[in-house]
Amino acid sequence: MESIPDQALVLDTIFYEAPALPILQGAYLRVEPGQICGLFGRNGSGKTTLLKVVAGQIRPASGLVIIDGERFAAPQRRRRFAKLAYLPQTPMLPPDMRVETLIRSFPNAYLMIHKQCKHLDVRAQLAGYGYMAAS
């Protein structure tokens, strides 16, 4: 296997199958920091499945998941999500939950958002908080 930079997402030889249906057969993906990557393919070709493997939502039959030089063999979601973010296709929250309620449920969210956005030249107002982020 080639040298892997400390800050990259690498999926190497990922195999996954649903009962009697092979979905991923040796998939390989490498994304460097700052690189924009798109996954294209027909419906049912494995795009979402590949992202679920990265997020630790499903476990591949075999293959390597490496995030920032760290190999992930088991789901270990807490460690994964310290390094990446994943927004699933289907909502995980109750449909009547407001963003404000969600953020108040996580007191550190305000600080995390501020830390992540302070370097951007963006102004964003956050769900009733009157919070403005600007560089």
C-alpha positions in Angstrom: 0.0 0.0 0.0 1.2 3.5 -0.8 2.2 6.0 1.9 -0.8 7.7 3.5 -0.5 11.3 4.6 -1.4 12.0 8.2 -4.4 14.1 7.1 -6.3 12.1 4.6 -9.4 9.9 4.3 -8.5 6.6 2.7 -10.8 3.6 2.0 -8.9 0.7 0.7 -10.3 -2.5 -0.7 -13.8 -2.1 0.9 -16.1 -5.1 0.5 -19.7 -5.0 1.7 -22.8 -7.0 0.8 -26.4 -7.2 1.8 -27.9 -10.7 2.0 -27.0 -12.3 -1.3 -26.3 -8.9 -2.9 -22.7 -7.6 -3.3 -22.7 -3.8 -3.1 -19.1 -2.8 -2.7 -16.4 -5.0 -4.3 -13.0 -3.7 -3.5 -13.9 0.1 -3.4 -11.0 2.5 -3.1 -11.2 6.2 -2.2 -8.6 8.7 -1.2 -9.4 12.3 -0.3 -6.7 14.8 0.7 -7.4 17.8 3.0 -8.9 20.7 1.1 -9.8 18.4 -1.8 -13.4 18.4 -3.1 -14.6 15.0 -4.0 -17.9 13.9 -5.5 -19.3 10.4 -5.6 -21.3 9.7 -8.8 -23.1 6.6 -9.8 -26.4 5.0 -10.6 -29.1 4.3 -8.0 -28.0 1.4 -5.9 -24.4 1.5 -7.0 -23.1 1.9 -3.4 -22.5 5.6 -2.9 -24.4 5.9 0.3 -23.1 2.5 1.5 -19.5 3.8 1.1 -20.3 6.9 3.2 -22.0 4.7 5.9 -18.8 2.7 6.1 -16.8 5.9 6.6 -19.2 7.1 9.3 -19.1 3.7 11.0 -22.9 3.1 10.6 -22.2 -0.2 8.9 -19.2 -2.5 9.0 -17.6 -3.7 5.8 -16.8 -7.4 5.3 -13.2 -6.4 4.8 -11.0 -3.5 3.9 -9.3 -0.5 5.5 -10.9 2.8 6.8 -8.1 5.3 7.6 -8.9 8.8 8.8 -6.0 11.2 9.5 -3.6 8.3 9.7 -5.7 6.4 12.2 -7.0 3.0 11.2 -10.7 2.2 12.2 -11.6 -1.4 12.3 -14.7 -1.1 14.5 -17.4 1.6 14.5 -15.8 3.8 17.2 -18.2 6.6 16.3 -17.0 9.1 18.9 -13.4 8.9 17.6 -14.6 9.0 14.0 -16.8 12.1 14.5 -14.0 13.9 16.2 -12.4 13.8 12.7 -15.4 14.0 10.3 -19.0 15.0 10.0 -21.7 12.9 8.3 -25.3 14.0 7.4 -27.4 11.0 6.6 -30.0 11.0 3.8 -32.8 10.2 6.3 -33.4 12.4 9.3 -32.4 11.0 12.6 -34.2 13.6 14.7 -38.0 13.9 15.4 -39.6 16.0 12.6 -40.9 18.6 15.1 -37.6 19.3 16.7 -36.3 22.8 16.1 -32.6 23.6 15.5 -32.7 25.9 18.6 -33.9 22.9 20.8 -31.1 20.7 19.4 -28.4 23.3 20.0 -29.6 23.9 23.6 -29.4 20.2 24.1 -25.6 20.4 23.4 -24.1 23.4 25.4 -20.8 23.0 23.6 -22.3 23.4 20.1 -22.2 27.2 20.3 -18.5 27.1 21.0 -17.8 24.4 18.3 -19.7 26.4 15.7 -17.9 29.6 16.6 -14.5 27.8 16.5 -15.2 26.2 13.1 -16.6 29.4 11.5 -14.4 32.1 12.9 -11.8 31.7 10.0 -14.5 32.0 7.3 -15.5 35.2 5.7 -19.2 34.3 6.3 -22.0 35.8 8.3 -24.5 33.3 9.6 -27.4 33.7 12.1 -28.1 30.7 14.2 -31.7 29.7 15.1 -32.8 32.5 17.4 -29.5 33.0 19.1 -28.7 36.2 17.1 -25.2 34.7 16.7 -23.1 36.2 14.0 -19.8 34.6 12.8 -17.5 36.8 10.8 -13.8 36.9 10.3 
